[in-house]
Amino acid sequence: MKLITQEGKEEDHLQILSKVSEIGIDEVGRGSVFGPVFSAAVVLTGKNGLTLKSLGVTDSKKLTPQKRKKFFPKIIALSSDYSIGQSSVREIDKFGIRYATELSMIRAVKKLRNMPSELIIDGPLSLRLWDGNQKNIISGDSKFTSIAAASIIAKVLRDALMERLDSKYPGYFIFKNKGYGTKEHISSLKANGITNLHRKSFLTKLNLI
């Protein structure tokens, strides 16, 4: 398929897709009761986005851990750029989860080699710390490959951190629940108490402290 550019030149559709990029952003760990919140930004050309989509890249929540790990190096290889940002438990407790999540997102964006002209962000809430153009897409990780790729990158890296922290904080089954408030995790909290990486603001709302 040939398209005519603004300059009047005939250009192949795939060549155009190789030039046009989208920057997707997603977070992981927002609802966890333990550990930081992670955000990832992934830059994909249209062509590479189509390639990843054809391989099965979609919302990380719809994929098994094995498939997420399988897609991780493919996303790294096909992305024009990617980055990770995070906010600590201390920041979550001090500023609230929404602002802390925004901090993690803006930190990821600022690590990109080039500042994007527009961001595509998963979810309905705008990134208030970003002055440029942005699109907020509900269920964006199922609609935009760049957001899906960002969700996978953030999920794989945060899960890896949780698995490492399990040995430092035994008895809470962090390797299994990844910091989320499962029944097993809550029971462990009642038996063992809270750690410095548990979100006190969350546990207060759950009447656990």
C-alpha positions as a printed NumPy array, in Angstrom:
array([[  0.   ,   0.   ,   0.   ],
       [  1.338,   3.444,  -0.981],
       [  0.446,   6.702,   0.753],
       [  1.105,  10.29 ,  -0.292],
       [  2.885,  12.341,   2.372],
       [  2.434,  16.073,   2.969],
       [  5.544,  16.654,   0.898],
       [  3.865,  14.909,  -2.007],
       [  6.147,  11.893,  -1.857],
       [  4.869,   8.379,  -2.279],
       [  5.755,   6.29 ,   0.731],
       [  5.152,   2.705,   1.733],
       [  2.633,   2.168,   4.547],
       [  5.14 ,   0.132,   6.592],
       [  7.748,   2.867,   6.213],
       [  5.312,   5.364,   7.684],
       [  4.483,   2.979,  10.529],
       [  8.203,   2.71 ,  11.255],
       [  8.423,   6.471,  11.732],
       [  5.312,   7.141,  13.801],
       [  5.704,   6.329,  17.488],
       [  3.369,   6.176,  20.453],
       [  4.352,   6.369,  24.107],
       [  2.296,   4.209,  26.445],
       [  2.356,   4.407,  30.236],
       [  0.959,   2.039,  32.846],
       [  1.394,   1.35 ,  36.545],
       [  1.61 ,  -1.79 ,  38.645],
       [  1.146,  -2.212,  42.379],
       [ -1.317,   0.595,  42.981],
       [ -3.594,  -1.658,  45.047],
       [ -0.855,  -3.497,  46.897],
       [ -0.465,  -3.184,  50.681],
       [  3.303,  -3.787,  50.563],
       [  6.109,  -2.278,  48.533],
       [  6.462,   0.528,  45.985],
       [  4.282,   1.354,  43.017],
       [  5.975,   0.924,  39.624],
       [  5.263,   2.695,  36.334],
       [  6.707,   2.001,  32.901],
       [  6.849,   4.061,  29.735],
       [  7.332,   2.282,  26.41 ],
       [  7.952,   3.908,  23.026],
       [  6.831,   1.849,  20.024],
       [  6.657,   2.523,  16.32 ],
       [  3.421,   1.497,  14.686],
       [  5.203,  -1.314,  12.863],
       [  6.756,  -2.8  ,  15.995],
       [  3.502,  -2.348,  17.875],
       [  1.746,  -4.466,  15.256],
       [  4.495,  -7.079,  15.557],
       [  4.091,  -7.322,  19.334],
       [  0.315,  -7.457,  19.021],
       [  0.587, -10.321,  16.535],
       [  2.755, -12.193,  19.044],
       [  0.008, -11.904,  21.655],
       [  1.132,  -8.925,  23.731],
       [ -1.855,  -7.618,  25.702],
       [ -2.811,  -6.445,  29.189],
       [ -0.384,  -8.044,  31.656],
       [ -3.282,  -9.089,  33.916],
       [ -4.54 , -11.354,  31.138],
       [ -1.198, -13.147,  30.804],
       [  0.422, -15.85 ,  32.89 ],
       [  3.733, -15.033,  34.623],
       [  5.462, -17.317,  32.121],
       [  4.04 , -15.433,  29.133],
       [  4.925, -12.065,  30.655],
       [  8.527, -13.191,  31.106],
       [  8.542, -14.532,  27.554],
       [  7.327, -11.22 ,  26.114],
       [  9.629,  -9.074,  28.265],
       [ 12.814,  -9.409,  26.127],
       [ 10.795,  -9.096,  22.909],
       [  9.341,  -5.798,  24.1  ],
       [ 12.796,  -4.546,  25.089],
       [ 14.167,  -5.507,  21.671],
       [ 11.342,  -3.908,  19.687],
       [ 10.82 ,  -0.741,  21.725],
       [ 12.489,   2.461,  20.565],
       [ 12.914,   3.354,  24.23 ],
       [ 11.551,   2.322,  27.606],
       [ 11.955,   3.366,  31.233],
       [ 10.793,   2.612,  34.748],
       [  9.804,   4.942,  37.587],
       [  8.677,   4.119,  41.089],
       [  7.391,   5.697,  44.27 ],
       [  8.314,   4.434,  47.691],
       [  6.065,   3.268,  50.498],
       [  7.029,   6.41 ,  52.401],
       [  5.823,   8.589,  49.522],
       [  2.597,   6.589,  49.209],
       [  1.844,   7.069,  52.903],
       [  2.813,  10.75 ,  52.829],
       [  1.165,  11.914,  49.602],
       [ -1.528,   9.311,  48.92 ],
       [ -1.549,   6.643,  46.262],
       [ -2.772,   8.781,  43.36 ],
       [ -0.074,  11.431,  43.703],
       [  2.577,   8.778,  44.371],
       [  1.493,   6.924,  41.232],
       [  1.766,  10.148,  39.241],
       [  5.27 ,  10.653,  40.642],
       [  6.272,   7.178,  39.469],
       [  4.85 ,   7.903,  36.004],
       [  6.563,  11.26 ,  35.601],
       [  9.861,   9.722,  36.774],
       [  9.525,   7.088,  34.073],
       [  8.799,   9.717,  31.406],
       [ 11.772,  11.837,  32.446],
       [ 14.1  ,   8.862,  31.982],
       [ 13.217,   8.561,  28.281],
       [ 15.932,   9.739,  25.921],
       [ 13.578,  12.211,  24.243],
       [ 10.661,  14.045,  25.822],
       [  7.446,  12.879,  24.137],
       [  4.948,  15.251,  22.56 ],
       [  2.03 ,  13.122,  23.745],
       [  1.481,  10.386,  26.316],
       [ -1.076,   7.576,  26.194],
       [ -1.962,   6.665,  29.776],
       [ -3.962,   3.727,  31.037],
       [ -7.002,   4.678,  33.083],
       [ -9.355,   7.661,  33.397],
       [ -7.205,   9.872,  35.619],
       [ -4.996,  12.505,  34.013],
       [ -1.323,  12.841,  34.859],
       [ -1.47 ,  16.237,  36.551],
       [  2.321,  16.527,  36.729],
       [  2.602,  16.448,  32.912],
       [  2.196,  19.732,  31.022],
       [  2.178,  18.206,  27.54 ],
       [ -0.565,  16.457,  25.596],
       [ -1.977,  13.241,  26.962],
       [ -4.752,  10.774,  26.292],
       [ -6.354,   8.837,  29.138],
       [ -7.716,   5.524,  27.926],
       [ -9.963,   3.35 ,  30.089],
       [ -8.755,  -0.267,  29.732],
       [ -5.967,   1.153,  27.604],
       [ -3.775,  -1.892,  28.249],
       [ -6.255,  -3.884,  26.144],
       [ -6.497,  -1.247,  23.395],
       [ -2.979,   0.112,  22.846],
       [  0.021,  -2.174,  22.446],
       [  2.372,   0.444,  23.903],
       [  0.322,   0.531,  27.126],
       [  0.123,  -3.283,  27.199],
       [  3.896,  -3.433,  26.747],
       [  4.365,  -0.917,  29.578],
       [  2.12 ,  -2.985,  31.849],
       [  4.212,  -6.092,  31.151],
       [  7.531,  -4.319,  31.736],
       [  6.312,  -2.818,  35.025],
       [  4.746,  -6.084,  36.195],
       [  7.772,  -8.268,  35.46 ],
       [ 10.201,  -5.888,  37.154],
       [  8.005,  -5.275,  40.199],
       [  7.313,  -8.999,  40.623],
       [ 11.056,  -9.657,  40.486],
       [ 11.593,  -7.104,  43.253],
       [  8.852,  -8.702,  45.37 ],
       [ 10.467, -12.119,  44.981],
       [ 13.811, -10.704,  46.145],
       [ 12.193,  -8.967,  49.111],
       [ 10.542, -12.201,  50.231],
       [ 13.836, -13.443,  51.696],
       [ 14.252, -10.177,  53.622],
       [ 10.68 , -10.219,  54.905],
       [  9.856, -13.915,  55.426],
       [  6.511, -15.088,  56.682],
       [  4.335, -12.82 ,  54.547],
       [  4.398, -14.961,  51.361],
       [  5.476, -11.932,  49.306],
       [  6.901, -14.225,  46.609],
       [  3.357, -15.507,  46.128],
       [  1.063, -12.52 ,  46.704],
       [  3.475,  -9.891,  45.326],
       [  2.487,  -7.562,  48.155],
       [ -1.261,  -7.639,  47.582],
       [ -3.659,  -8.081,  50.47 ],
       [ -4.62 , -11.704,  50.051],
       [ -6.228, -13.584,  52.948],
       [ -2.914, -15.335,  53.554],
       [ -1.044, -12.028,  53.627],
       [ -3.571, -10.421,  55.991],
       [ -3.385, -13.424,  58.326],
       [  0.412, -13.115,  58.331],
       [  0.12 ,  -9.427,  59.196],
       [ -2.069, -10.23 ,  62.181],
       [  0.393, -12.878,  63.343],
       [  3.703, -11.134,  62.621],
       [  2.901,  -7.416,  62.63 ],
       [  3.75 ,  -4.857,  59.955],
       [  7.121,  -4.151,  58.353],
       [  8.633,  -0.891,  57.158],
       [  7.536,  -1.759,  53.627],
       [  3.869,  -2.177,  54.454],
       [  1.709,   0.782,  53.497],
       [  0.408,   2.076,  56.812],
       [ -2.137,   4.333,  55.092],
       [ -3.678,   1.295,  53.394],
       [ -3.621,  -0.876,  56.506],
       [ -5.262,   1.872,  58.547],
       [ -8.195,   1.951,  56.129],
       [ -8.445,  -1.83 ,  56.467],
       [ -8.491,  -1.449,  60.276],
       [ -5.363,  -3.597,  60.543],
       [ -3.376,  -1.035,  62.534]])
